[in-house]
Amino acid sequence: MDNFQIETAQNVSIQQQVAGIGDRILSYLIDLLILGAYWIASIFLVTAFGLDSNEDSSINIYFMIIGIPSFLYFLFFEGFWDGRTPGKAAIGLRVVKLDGSKPGFGSFFVRWIMRVIDVTLTTGGIAVFTILLNGKGQRLGDIAAGTTVVTERKKVRLSHTILEDIAEDYVPKYPQVTVFTDADIQKVKTVYSNAKRYSKHNVILKLSEKLARTMQITPEETPFAFVDRVLKDYNYYTQK
């Protein structure tokens, strides 16, 4: 459960980075801590002002001040804070529709109602089990509402930069790679990586031909090996 790709009605591909189960549990614990702090502060204030002197009225007071806000906590924050609660915001999570759009209040309401089954009655057991099996970060409430929880934190990997892993004894072959800029190499690496991932050999062939024309050379390697060599050579010369 990491990323999944969806296609919008306009045939635009969107990569969603699904929130990990650990992050979701942590955000939930933060929300519980906030609720706990609210309960303690509310009880202290009610007691300090002597509002609990009458047994019947104290029940109504506690219900109004503590019960209702706690009951509506997740619905209120997710519905009016763009799919986030304080816990989700702290971890960088957000509730979104599976097509990448912002959920309507009805979707948040469905998630909130299903929370009773997913989380409250089973202490989160059903939610964790469903999320782990689903693959799109969905508990039962998300499945019913057509939503999921994604992380907005960007994971930067070596493949996302122009950097290449070069051996200590690496010997470069094409000093002409210095005609390119960092931005050029980043584009080359992005196109090359995507083409390899989806086995688009014709894209790599055209990329190889364009690089060779720009560098004014005739490659001796296969298109795959040549593009890979260009990326490594550029790193060698620019790092040295």
Salt bridges, closest charged atoms under 4 A:
ASP2 OD2 - ARG157 NH2 3.73
ASP23 OD2 - ARG153 NH2 2.52
GLU78 OE2 - LYS88 NZ 2.94
GLU78 OE1 - ARG111 NH1 2.78
ASP82 OD2 - ARG94 NH1 2.57
ASP118 OD2 - ARG139 NH1 2.79
ASP142 OD2 - ARG24 NH2 3.27
ASP142 OD1 - ARG111 NE 2.50
GLU152 OE2 - ARG94 NE 2.46
GLU164 OE2 - LYS189 NZ 3.25
GLU164 OE1 - LYS232 NZ 3.84
GLU220 OE1 - LYS173 NZ 3.16
GLU221 OE2 - LYS173 NZ 3.25
GLU221 OE2 - ARG229 NE 3.99
ASP228 OD2 - LYS232 NZ 3.08
ASP233 OD1 - ARG229 NH1 3.85
